[in-house]
């Protein structure tokens, strides 16, 4: 059996439309071989801004689709669960790896701590007092409650700064691979995102934060470099930069056309 590669690939696809972004994320997972593939870290953005639904949400039930259409805000569906996210001014990452390619974790929940450790280091190296929710909130606080809007809820390994949630992360596992993606908000767009919901949860704006609000106004290129450096320190050592493989790009194109461009998938999670 071949030795499993330990170096991670870095794929920076830059800002893309939501349909393409979600197709690439799934293509990376589908083309990952736990024995022969290098684990992958992908960095990307959203152009134009878009709303992403969690895998099991109903667009009709959760969103005011008429308002989305009037504002020309596309709606896409992720392969991970969780609540709606409005993707605007943010740095987004996704990663794919095999369990044996990361430090040992004895549960799915523990793997979140391992695979978000680079975010914690990134924020701390920006001079921010970042901590996991499970280590920070008062004893007895209920974590993990389901919310239609991602930033309205807190999971154990969400990252808090000054008691406020910064970004969000979601994971999908197969028998042999782990897929995870998450957002790092550069500027505050929570209020805009809430405006597209059918039922607007109260008090969310006061429970979230963004890098600009925290005094971090560096450019996206510098932030990417700092994020990659933090990732290397926590999980991989130096990353090997490159693009999508021919197989990944081909799969992404097919998924974009046949699945993520399908109205049934985007609205209800069923390809029609």
Backbone as a ProteinNet text record, in pm:
[ID]
protein_1_A
[PRIMARY]
XXXXXXXXXXXXXXXXXXXXXXXXXXXXXXXXXXXXXXXXXXXXXXXXXXXXXXXXXXXXXXXXXXXXXXXXXXXXXXXXXXXXXXXXXXXXXXXXXXXXXXXXXXXXXXXXXXXXXXXXXXXXXXXXXXXXXXXXXXXXXXXXXXXXXXXXXXXXXXXXXXXXXXXXXXXXXXXXXXXXXXXXXXXXXXXXXXXXXXXXXXXXXXXXXXXXXXXXXXXXXXXXXXXXXXXXXXXXXXXXXXXXXXXXXXXXXXXXXXXXXXXXXXXXXXXX
[TERTIARY]
84.8	0	88.9	49.4	126.3	115.4	225	221.5	129.1	46.6	-45.8	33.3	11.2	81.1	46.4	143.3	118.4	108.5	164.6	155.9	17.9	-34.3	-164.2	-148.7	-243.2	-253.5	-326.7	-283	-352.1	-409.2	-540.6	-609.6	-684.3	-640.6	-706.6	-782.8	-914.3	-995.7	-1045.6	-1019.8	-1064.6	-1216.2	-1271	-1416.5	-1489.1	-1591.5	-1672.1	-1819.3	-1907.6	-2049.6	-2081.9	-2192.7	-2226.3	-2244.2	-2304.9	-2326.7	-2193.7	-2099.2	-1967.5	-1894.1	-1903.1	-1836.3	-1882.1	-2013.2	-2065	-2032.6	-2031.3	-1995.3	-1849.5	-1760.4	-1619.3	-1601	-1667.2	-1654.6	-1692.3	-1805	-1845.4	-1750.8	-1702.4	-1608.9	-1480.7	-1433.2	-1313.6	-1337.4	-1456	-1487.3	-1501.9	-1572.5	-1599.1	-1471.6	-1373.7	-1250.5	-1138.4	-1171.2	-1068.8	-1054.8	-931.6	-900.2	-819.9	-870.8	-804.1	-666.5	-636.1	-506.4	-404.5	-447.5	-351	-358.6	-465.6	-482.4	-415.6	-359.8	-317.3	-441.8	-441.3	-550.3	-546.1	-662.2	-675.9	-731	-669.7	-725.9	-757.7	-884	-927.1	-965.8	-925.6	-966.9	-1048.7	-1156.9	-1239.6	-1321.6	-1393.5	-1484.6	-1611.1	-1699.2	-1832.4	-1855.3	-1879	-1907.5	-2005.3	-2130.4	-2186.3	-2215.9	-2258.7	-2301.9	-2415.4	-2425.8	-2527.4	-2567.8	-2681.8	-2728.1	-2705.4	-2649.3	-2637.4	-2725.3	-2800.2	-2886	-2810.6	-2842.6	-2793.2	-2856.8	-2789.8	-2830.7	-2977.2	-3031.7	-3165.6	-3270	-3236.2	-3332.9	-3419.9	-3540.7	-3629.9	-3621.5	-3583.3	-3571.8	-3705.2	-3813.6	-3946.2	-3986.1	-3951.6	-3989.6	-3903.8	-3777.2	-3683.4	-3666.1	-3666.4	-3633.5	-3755.1	-3750.1	-3845.2	-3786.6	-3823.6	-3760.6	-3794.1	-3912.3	-3946.2	-3851.4	-3818.5	-3724.4	-3584.3	-3545.2	-3414.2	-3406.3	-3514.2	-3516.4	-3513.3	-3590.5	-3595.3	-3459.1	-3384.2	-3250.9	-3141	-3178.7	-3081.6	-2976.7	-3022.3	-2933.7	-2956.7	-2860.2	-2876.7	-2887.5	-2956	-2968.3	-2906.8	-2814.6	-2749.3	-2763	-2731.4	-2742.4	-2606.6	-2570	-2443.8	-2461.4	-2350.4	-2356	-2344	-2331.5	-2325.7	-2455.4	-2479.7	-2600	-2585.7	-2676.4	-2672.6	-2771	-2759.7	-2854.6	-2804.9	-2892.4	-2863	-2743.9	-2659.6	-2550.4	-2559.6	-2545.5	-2534.4	-2386.3	-2340.7	-2198.5	-2176.4	-2105.3	-2079.3	-1930.3	-1892.5	-1750.6	-1689.7	-1635.8	-1580.4	-1468.4	-1387.8	-1289.6	-1344.1	-1357.9	-1417.3	-1311.8	-1318	-1226.3	-1307.3	-1251.2	-1300.8	-1180	-1198.3	-1089.3	-1143.5	-1060.3	-1092.6	-971.3	-994.3	-884.6	-939.3	-849.6	-885.4	-860.4	-934.5	-913.3	-769	-700.5	-563.3	-462.6	-507.8	-418.2	-417	-490.6	-494.1	-462.8	-429.7	-410.6	-532.7	-510.7	-616.7	-728.4	-852.5	-971.2	-1062.4	-1108.8	-1183.9	-1333.7	-1378	-1519.4	-1533.5	-1652.6	-1679.1	-1664.3	-1719.3	-1712	-1567.2	-1486.3	-1345.6	-1271.5	-1314.1	-1248.3	-1273.6	-1386.3	-1409.5	-1302	-1268.2	-1165.1	-1032.2	-999.2	-873.9	-874.2	-984.6	-987.6	-1026.3	-1055.1	-1072	-958.6	-862.1	-751.9	-672.8	-665.2	-590.9	-662	-796.2	-871.1	-842.8	-841.7	-812.2	-674	-575.3	-438.8	-436.2	-505.5	-512.7	-564.7	-676.8	-734.7	-643	-584.5	-495.4	-372.8	-321.5	-205.1	-240.9	-371.1	-416.9	-432.2	-402.5	-412.1	-548.7	-633.3	-768.9	-776.5	-858.3	-875.3	-981.1	-941.3	-1034.1	-1036.9	-1157.7	-1172.6	-1288.9	-1286.4	-1399.5	-1517.2	-1638.1	-1757.9	-1763.1	-1727.9	-1736.7	-1643.2	-1537	-1440.9	-1469.7	-1566.8	-1585	-1719.9	-1826.6	-1960.2	-1982.7	-2073.4	-2101.1	-2148.9	-2117.4	-2159.9	-2311.9	-2358	-2500.7	-2559.6	-2479.3	-2527.9	-2554.5	-2667.7	-2703.6	-2638.9	-2553.4	-2487	-2542.7	-2540.7	-2580.5	-2727.4	-2803.6	-2943.7	-2957.6	-3054.2	-3073.8	-3127.3	-3073.8	-3119.4	-3128.5	-3234.4	-3249.7	-3139.4	-3088.2	-2980.3	-2854.1	-2750	-2629.7	-2578	-2571	-2507.1	-2596.8	-2720.5	-2810.5	-2781.4	-2708	-2679.1	-2530.9	-2497.3	-2357.2	-2335.2	-2230.4	-2186.2	-2064.8	-2030.4	-1918.8	-1791.5	-1758.5	-1630.8	-1645	-1756	-1760.9	-1661.9	-1610.5	-1510.1	-1574.5	-1549.8	-1604.6	-1492.4	-1522.6	-1432.4	-1516.2	-1476.4	-1555.6	-1697.5	-1710.7	-1840.9	-1927	-1877.3	-1954.9	-1901.1	-1991.6	-1954	-1891.5	-1780.8	-1712.5	-1713.7	-1793.9	-1800.2	-1873	-1861.6	-1925.2	-1859.1	-1870.2	-1806.9	-1902.7	-1895	-1981.2	-1901.6	-1940.6	-1864.1	-1955.4	-1900.8	-1967.4	-1866.9	-1910.7	-1820.2	-1874.7	-1783.3	-1814.8	-1743.9	-1749.3	-1682.1	-1532.3	-1475.3	-1329	-1274.8	-1360.8	-1312.6	-1390.9	-1326.6	-1387.6	-1385.7	-1500.7	-1511.1	-1557.2	-1495.5	-1536.4	-1520.8	-1613.8	-1595.1	-1648.1	-1604.1	-1643.1	-1614.8	-1673.5	-1661.8	-1594.6	-1517.9	-1453.2	-1504.7	-1599.5	-1656.5	-1558.8	-1533.3	-1443.5	-1516.8	-1640.1	-1725.2	-1862.7	-1939.5	-2068.5	-2175.8	-2231.8	-2343.1	-2458.8	-2456.5	-2559.6	-2697.6	-2710.1	-2840.9	-2897.6	-2813	-2859.3	-2909	-2833.6	-2874.6	-3005	-3023.6	-3146.4	-3268.2	-3248.3	-3359.2	-3419.8	-3353	-3405.7	-3479.4	-3482	-3549.5	-3698.9	-3777	-3920	-3944.3	-3871.4	-3883.3	-3747.2	-3741.6	-3613.9	-3588.7	-3485.6	-3456.5	-3411.8	-3449.6	-3419.5	-3278.6	-3214.9	-3090	-2966.7	-2973.8	-2857	-2741	-2772.2	-2665.1	-2574.9	-2632.5	-2552.7	-2471.7	-2491	-2421.6	-2313.4	-2293.3	-2194.6	-2096.7	-1984.5	-1886.1	-1816.7	-1729	-1654.4	-1516.3	-1425.3	-1288.7	-1281.7	-1359.6	-1356.7	-1398	-1504.1	-1550.6	-1443.2	-1359.2	-1254	-1124.1	-1127.8	-1011.5	-915.1	-952.6	-866.6	-914.1	-835.5	-877.1	-774.2	-693	-592.3	-661.1	-589.4	-642.4	-657.9	-739.6	-769.1	-645.1	-554	-432.8	-348.6	-329.5	-251.9	-320.3	-452	-525.9	-514.8	-520.8	-503.9	-367.7	-265.3	-129.8	-119.2	-179.7	-176.2	-254.9	-366.4	-447.2	-372.3	-308.9	-233.1	-116.1	-50.4	59.4	9.3	-105.2	-161.8	-200.3	-254.6	-291.1	-167.7	-61	62.2	118.4	112.2	164.6	83.7	-46.2	-132.2	-146.6	-151.4	-195.5	-104.3	-21.4	37.5	183	240.4	366.9	340.8	443.9	423.6	324.3	235.8	139	194.3	145.7	187.1	76.9	106.7	3.7	-15.2	-141.3	-173.7	-320	-364	-503.1	-580.7	-704.2	-784.9	-724	-737	-694.7	-795.1	-757	-847.6	-975.2	-960.9	-1077.4	-1167.4	-1108.4	-1187.8	-1260.9	-1189.5	-1252.7	-1366.3	-1345.1	-1450.5	-1571.7	-1549.3	-1660.6	-1734.9	-1660.9	-1725	-1813.8	-1767.6	-1847.8	-1977.2	-1967	-2087.2	-2183.9	-2130.1	-2215	-2283	-2210.8	-2268.6	-2386	-2369.1	-2474	-2591.1	-2561.1	-2665.7	-2729.9	-2659.2	-2710.7	-2728.9	-2621.2	-2629.4	-2698.6	-2715.2	-2795.4	-2940.3	-2974.9	-3110	-3195	-3309.9	-3394.3	-3445.9	-3472.4	-3521	-3418	-3292.3	-3186	-3173.7	-3170.8	-3150.9	-3266.1	-3389.2	-3504.6	-3528.1	-3523.6	-3564.6	-3461.9	-3347.1	-3244.8	-3270.5	-3352.6	-3382.8	-3366.3	-3282.2	-3262.3	-3385.3	-3446.1	-3571.7	-3544.5
-118.7	0	124.5	225.4	348.1	423.9	492.2	574.9	694.2	724.5	837.1	967	1056	1184.1	1265.5	1340.7	1422.4	1570.4	1612.5	1752.7	1782.6	1897.5	1939.2	2018.6	2003.7	2088.6	2216.4	2327.6	2454.7	2493.8	2511.4	2550.1	2680	2788.4	2917.9	2947.6	2931.7	2953.9	3096.9	3180.7	3318.6	3328.9	3448.3	3467.3	3410	3329.5	3267.9	3277.7	3250.1	3249.2	3129.3	3137.6	3036.1	2897.2	2888	2758	2688.5	2763.8	2707.7	2671.3	2758.3	2729.7	2597.8	2575.6	2453.7	2330.6	2346	2234.6	2194.4	2292.8	2261.4	2191.9	2240.8	2176.5	2028.3	1997.8	1857.8	1778.3	1839.1	1769.7	1731.6	1818.5	1786	1663.5	1656.7	1541	1414	1420.7	1302.1	1245.3	1330.4	1284.6	1255	1257.2	1233.3	1084.3	1035.3	896.4	894.1	831.1	838.9	774.3	691.6	623.5	699.5	752	811	962.4	1025.2	1169.3	1249.4	1363.3	1460.2	1527.9	1556.4	1637	1776.7	1840.5	1966.5	2076.7	2194.2	2316.7	2408.5	2447.7	2540	2673.2	2783.5	2917.3	2979	3048.6	3110.7	3225.3	3292.5	3400.2	3389.1	3486.8	3482.7	3608.3	3587.4	3699.4	3652.7	3696.9	3795.2	3733.1	3818	3769.3	3669.4	3574.2	3469.3	3418.6	3351	3281	3133	3065.5	2920.2	2856.4	2755.6	2678.8	2558.6	2517.6	2390.4	2276.2	2162.6	2047.4	2010.1	2020.9	1969.5	2079.4	2202	2310.3	2319.7	2368.4	2397.6	2546.1	2580.5	2721	2793	2726.1	2788.1	2817.7	2729	2746.9	2850.2	2858.8	2940.9	3081	3093	3219.2	3285.6	3416.1	3493	3498.1	3401.1	3387.4	3503.4	3562.9	3681.4	3796.3	3815.7	3921.1	3889.7	3762.8	3723.1	3756	3720.2	3744.9	3894	3972.1	4116.9	4180.6	4128.8	4182.9	4117.9	4024.9	3952	3879.7	3818.6	3741.2	3592.6	3522.9	3380.3	3297.7	3185.3	3090.2	2958.2	2904.6	2777.4	2685.2	2559.5	2461.5	2397	2383.9	2320.4	2168.8	2097	1953.4	1928.6	2033.9	2023.4	2075	2039.7	2083.8	2224.6	2257.1	2387.7	2484	2610.5	2713.1	2797.8	2887.8	2978.2	3067.7	3092.4	3188.8	3285.9	3414.3	3514.9	3540.1	3504.4	3515.5	3645.4	3736.2	3864.7	3894.9	3983	4016.3	3917.2	3809.6	3706.4	3630.6	3564.8	3467.5	3330.4	3244.4	3113	3005.9	2898.7	2787.1	2658	2557.7	2421.1	2329.1	2212.1	2116.1	1974.3	1888.1	1745.9	1666.8	1567.1	1484.3	1350	1256.9	1130.2	1143.9	1071.6	1082	1056.7	965.3	933.3	1040.3	1141.4	1248	1368.7	1359.9	1468.5	1411.5	1497.8	1447.5	1370.4	1269.3	1178.8	1253.1	1215.2	1268.5	1150.8	1139.4	1021.1	1030.6	1140	1154.4	1256.2	1259.3	1359.8	1499.5	1518.4	1650	1690.1	1594.5	1625.2	1662.7	1604.9	1638.6	1784.3	1841.1	1983.4	2066.5	2027.1	2101.1	2092.3	1972.7	1955.6	2040.1	2033.9	2095.1	2242.9	2297.8	2443.4	2506.7	2426.3	2479.2	2585.6	2572.9	2672.9	2807.7	2806.5	2932.1	3000.5	2922	2977.6	3041.7	2972.1	3026.5	3152.8	3150.1	3264.5	3388.3	3373.4	3486.9	3534.1	3439.8	3478.5	3551.5	3510.7	3578.4	3714.4	3739.9	3873.6	3962.3	3905.9	3981.1	3976.2	3881	3870.6	3764.4	3790	3697.8	3594.3	3498.2	3398.8	3273.6	3215.4	3093.2	3012.4	2881.2	2797.5	2825	2814.7	2838.6	2746.8	2619.9	2523.7	2558.7	2632.7	2671.7	2809.2	2878	3019.1	3052.4	2986.2	3025.2	2980.6	3046	3008.6	2864.9	2803.3	2665.9	2655.5	2549.8	2528.5	2586.7	2664.4	2719.8	2607	2613.6	2510.6	2542.3	2453.8	2469.1	2366.2	2400.9	2305.4	2307.2	2405.6	2413.1	2450.9	2389.3	2413.4	2554.2	2622.6	2756.7	2767.7	2834.3	2852	2939	3033.5	3121.7	3080	3047.1	2987.5	3066.1	3198.4	3277.8	3299.6	3246.3	3259.1	3153.6	3048.8	2941.2	2930	2856.4	2831.6	2682.1	2630.9	2493.2	2493.1	2375	2365.4	2431.6	2408.1	2455.6	2571.3	2644.2	2777.4	2865	2965	3052.5	3183.7	3222.1	3344.5	3443.5	3570.4	3678.6	3783.1	3814.8	3904.8	3852.2	3719.8	3658.3	3652	3702.9	3705.7	3602.4	3542	3439.7	3504	3447.6	3495	3384	3399.9	3301.6	3175.4	3073.1	2945.3	2836.2	2712.4	2598.3	2480.2	2398.4	2280.8	2165.6	2044.2	1925.2	1819.8	1744.3	1629.3	1515.2	1397.2	1282	1169.4	1101.9	977.1	866	744.8	634.7	656.1	727.4	735.5	877.8	978.3	1114.8	1212.9	1324.5	1435	1556.6	1619.1	1745.8	1851.7	1968.1	2077.6	2209.3	2300.2	2435.1	2536.6	2661.6	2764.1	2903.4	3002	3140.4	3226.7	3323.7	3423.1	3559	3619.6	3746.8	3862.1	3931.3	4046.3	4170.9	4187.6	4299.6	4248.4	4330.4	4289.3	4288.9	4171.4	4161.3	4081.8	4062.3	3981.8	4042.7	4173.3	4238	4220.3	4229.6	4209.7	4067.9	3970.2	3830.8	3801.5	3857.2	3834.9	3886.3	3988.5	4046.2	3954.1	3844.4	3749.4	3631.7	3626.2	3516.5	3542.8	3435.2	3448.9	3488.1	3426.7	3458	3504.4	3627.7	3687.4	3664.3	3588.3	3567.8	3697.4	3716.3	3841.2	3840.2	3956.1	3975	3913.6	3867.4	3799	3895.7	4017.8	4112.6	4136.9	4141.5	4166.4	4047.4	3930.7	3809.5	3766.4	3845.9	3811.4	3926.3	3895.5	3998.5	3968.7	4057.9	4042.9	4103.3	4078.7	4127	4279.7	4344.9	4491.1	4548.8	4493.5	4540.4	4521.2	4419.2	4387.8	4462	4552.2	4634.6	4575.1	4463.7	4400.6	4444.2	4526.7	4581.2	4551	4449.3	4409.7	4360.7	4366.8	4321.4	4170	4122.7	3979.6	3897.5	3950.1	3875.2	3851	3953.4	3938.9	3841.6	3850.7	3761.2	3616	3594.6	3458.8	3402.5	3483.1	3436.9	3404	3487.1	3461.8	3336.3	3315.1	3196.2	3069.6	3072.8	2956.6	2928.1	3032.9	3013	2948.2	2992.9	2933.5	2788.6	2760	2622.5	2532.7	2581.7	2503.6	2476.6	2574.6	2558.3	2456.4	2452.5	2364.3	2224.7	2213.2	2086.8	2024.8	2102.7	2042.3	2072.3	2176.2	2223.8	2298.5	2327.9	2403.3	2333.7	2412.1	2357.3	2365.1	2277.7	2274.4	2339.7	2455.4	2531	2479.6	2476.2	2433.2	2456.7	2411.1	2428	2299	2301.7	2180.2	2080.9	1953.2	1852.2	1847.1	1781.4	1765.4	1694.5	1592.8	1516.9	1603.5	1683.1	1770.3	1876.5	1937.6	2041.2	1983.2	1863.3	1799.9	1767.1	1712.6	1679.6	1805.7	1913.2	2038.6	2092.4	2082.4	2128.8	2050.1	1918.8	1834.8	1862.6	1875.6	1903.6	2039.5	2134.7	2268.3	2262.8	2189.4	2183	2095.6	1977.9	1878.7	1887.5	1941.3	1941.9	2082.8	2159.8	2289.9	2394.9	2366.2	2453.1	2408.8	2307	2250.8	2316.5	2370.8	2443.5	2354.3	2227.4	2135.4	2113.2	2103.1	2086.4	2212	2326.8	2449.6	2477.7	2445.1	2477.2	2370.8	2241.7	2136.7	2026.7	2033.4	1931.5	1804.6	1812.3	1696.6	1737.3	1666.5	1698.8	1655.9	1751.8	1724.5	1712.3
0	0	0	-79.4	-84	48.6	80.7	200.4	176.8	273.7	260.7	263.2	163.6	163.9	288.3	337.7	455.3	421.5	311.1	272.1	213.6	247.8	196.8	68.3	-21.8	-140.5	-102.7	-157.2	-142.7	-277.9	-283.1	-406.4	-378.9	-440	-423.1	-552	-547.2	-667.1	-677.9	-575.7	-581	-571.7	-593.6	-584.4	-705.8	-680.5	-785.8	-747.1	-842.4	-810.2	-720.9	-648.6	-549.8	-606.9	-724.2	-786.6	-815.6	-870.5	-899.5	-771.6	-670.5	-543.6	-483.4	-479.5	-418.4	-503.1	-634.8	-722.5	-701.8	-687.2	-664.7	-530.3	-427.2	-296.4	-304	-368.4	-376.3	-465.3	-572.2	-661	-587.7	-499.9	-421	-333.9	-273.2	-189.3	-272.4	-383	-465	-526.7	-553.1	-617.5	-518.3	-389.7	-288.6	-261.2	-273	-242	-111.7	-6.4	124	127.8	30.5	28.2	-55.7	-170.7	-264.1	-275.6	-227.7	-246.5	-136.4	-175.5	-75.3	-17.9	112.4	166.4	104.9	97.4	24.3	113.5	105.2	161.2	44.8	33.9	-70.9	-8.9	-73.1	-32.7	-145.4	-107.6	-211.6	-155.5	-244.7	-208.5	-291	-278.3	-341	-424.8	-553.1	-642.5	-750.4	-743.3	-651	-513.9	-419.8	-288.9	-307.3	-214.4	-227.6	-90.2	-86.4	32.9	13.1	113	104.5	211.2	168.9	258.1	310.8	434.3	483.2	406.6	405	323.4	340.9	460.9	486.7	503.9	469.2	479.4	354.5	371.7	259.6	229.4	107.3	69.7	85	47.8	53.7	197.3	289	428.7	500.5	463	538.9	480.7	348.5	282.9	219.5	211.2	131.3	-9.4	-91.4	-223.2	-315.4	-296.3	-375.1	-347.3	-221	-183.7	-237.2	-232	-286.5	-435.6	-507.4	-652.2	-682.6	-607.9	-630.3	-607.8	-510.1	-479.6	-563.9	-653.5	-736.2	-652.8	-543.1	-457.4	-483.2	-542.5	-571.4	-443.2	-453.7	-343.6	-387.4	-307.7	-338.5	-217.3	-236.4	-128.2	-104.5	22.4	58.8	72.7	77.3	106.3	256.1	333.8	479.5	539.8	665.3	733.1	789.4	882.6	945.5	884	923.9	882.7	767	724.6	613.3	647	546.7	559.4	442.5	472.6	366.9	343.5	223.9	189.6	113.2	174.9	110.9	119.5	209.1	226.1	323.9	271	358.7	288.5	368.1	321	357.1	259.8	282	255.9	334.5	313.2	305	240.6	251.5	258.4	315.4	322.9	311.1	258.5	246.6	291.9	376.9	425.3	472.2	496.6	560	710	793.3	938.1	979.4	908.7	946.9	902.6	829.6	784.1	877.7	987.3	1084.9	1223.8	1320.1	1456.1	1504.2	1583.2	1626	1698.2	1664.5	1731.1	1760.9	1885	1924.5	1898.9	1835.3	1802.3	1690.1	1628.4	1525.7	1583.9	1703.5	1767.3	1793	1834.9	1861	1732.9	1620.5	1493.8	1455.6	1500.2	1477.3	1547.7	1668.4	1741.9	1667.6	1619.7	1545.4	1418.4	1343.1	1210.5	1211.7	1327.8	1338.4	1417.5	1458.9	1539.4	1463.6	1330.7	1253.2	1256	1264.7	1274.3	1407.5	1513.7	1645.3	1644.9	1589.2	1582.9	1495.3	1382.2	1291.4	1364.3	1434.6	1505.4	1618.1	1688.9	1799	1747.1	1631.7	1575.4	1516.7	1496.6	1459.8	1583.1	1699.7	1823.6	1887.7	1845.1	1897.2	2006.7	2107.7	2220.2	2183	2101.6	2046.7	2132.1	2146	2225.4	2169.7	2192.7	2154.9	2247.5	2191.3	2271.1	2392.2	2373.8	2483.1	2598.9	2569.6	2673.4	2731.2	2673.7	2706.8	2769.9	2723.7	2769.5	2914.5	2985.5	3124.5	3136.7	3247.9	3273.1	3263.6	3196.1	3182	3054.8	2978.3	2852.5	2753.8	2685.3	2588	2453.7	2407.7	2278.5	2180.5	2051.7	1949.8	1914.6	1962.8	1925.4	1778.7	1710.8	1568.6	1545.6	1442.3	1407.2	1255.6	1205.7	1061.5	1003.3	1084.1	1041.5	1115.2	1040.7	1100.6	1219.8	1205.8	1310.1	1431.7	1427.1	1542.5	1648.6	1613.9	1708.4	1736.4	1843.1	1877.3	1895.8	1831	1849.9	1943.7	1994.4	2088.7	2037.9	1911.1	1859.9	1762.8	1774.5	1715.5	1790.1	1719.9	1780.4	1821	1947.3	2003.9	2032.7	2010.7	2047.5	2120.8	2240.6	2326.4	2343.5	2347.6	2366.4	2242.7	2129.1	2005.6	1906.4	1831.6	1734.4	1611.2	1566.7	1446.3	1342.3	1238.7	1131.4	1173.2	1089	1115.7	1033.4	1079.7	1014.6	1014.4	910.1	900.2	841.1	877.2	837.4	776.8	683.9	622.9	621.7	662.3	666.5	579.6	510.5	443	520.2	468.8	539	550.5	455.4	452.2	442.2	445	425.9	512.8	540.4	612.8	521.3	506.7	434.5	533.1	528.5	615.6	541.3	561.7	509.9	609.8	592.5	687.1	633.5	700.1	655.6	760.5	713.8	798.2	751.3	822.3	776.9	793.2	683	687.6	734.1	686.8	726	765.5	833.8	887.9	779.5	753	658	717.3	849.4	914.8	895.8	916.3	904.4	763.9	663.2	525.9	506.5	554.8	542.2	613.5	731.3	806.6	731.2	650.6	575.5	472.8	440.2	341.4	405.5	537.7	606.7	619.8	619.3	646	791.2	883.6	1024.8	1074.1	1116.9	1156.3	1305.5	1342.8	1484.8	1549.9	1674.5	1744.2	1803.3	1801	1873.5	1813.4	1688.8	1629.9	1609.9	1562.5	1532.4	1653.3	1773.2	1892.6	1938.7	1875.1	1916.1	1817.9	1712.9	1611.4	1593.4	1529.3	1501.9	1369.6	1327.2	1201.8	1222.9	1130.5	1148.4	1150.1	1066.1	1063.6	1198.6	1256.2	1386.8	1494.2	1476.4	1573	1544.1	1445.2	1415.1	1315.8	1252	1151.8	1013.7	947.3	817.5	709	730.4	630.6	503.7	391.9	265.3	261	166.8	159.7	126.3	44.8	10.5	135.2	216.8	340.2	434.3	445.4	534.4	487.7	356.6	304.5	343.4	326.6	359.8	508.6	592	735.9	771.4	703.7	729.3	688.6	572.4	525.6	620	667.9	762.6	890.9	941.5	1062.7	1038.8	921.3	887	886.2	824.2	819.9	957.5	1045.8	1181.4	1261.2	1238.7	1316.3	1256.7	1123.8	1064.8	960.5	894.2	774.8	745.9	803.7	751.6	621.4	542.1	418.1	324.4	263.8	169.4	27.9	-57.8	-198.2	-281	-338.5	-409	-550.6	-594.8	-730.2	-758.7	-875.3	-912.7	-898.7	-945.1	-949	-1046.3	-1017.7	-1114.2	-1229.3	-1336.1	-1450.6	-1407.3	-1322.7	-1274.7	-1188.5	-1099.8	-1013.2	-1093.3	-1187.8	-1269.4	-1353	-1408.9	-1487.6	-1404	-1284.2	-1194.6	-1152	-1125	-1085.2	-1196.7	-1320.5	-1432.7	-1447.7	-1431.8	-1443	-1327.3	-1207.4	-1091.6	-1105.1	-1157.2	-1174	-1270.4	-1377.4	-1480.2	-1437.4	-1381.9	-1358	-1219.6	-1121.3	-984.5	-929.8	-922.7	-858.9	-944.8	-1072.3	-1157.2	-1165.1	-1088	-1090.2	-982.5	-1022.1	-928.6	-816	-846.3	-744.3	-634.6	-673.7	-573.8	-488.6	-552.3	-477.3	-381.4	-421.1	-336.9	-228.6	-267.3	-174	-154	-223.4	-206	-283.4	-387.7	-471.6	-616.9	-691.4	-833.3	-909.3	-978.8	-1052	-1202.2
[MASK]
++++++++++++++++++++++++++++++++++++++++++++++++++++++++++++++++++++++++++++++++++++++++++++++++++++++++++++++++++++++++++++++++++++++++++++++++++++++++++++++++++++++++++++++++++++++++++++++++++++++++++++++++++++++++++++++++++++++++++++++++++++++++++++++++++++++++++++++++

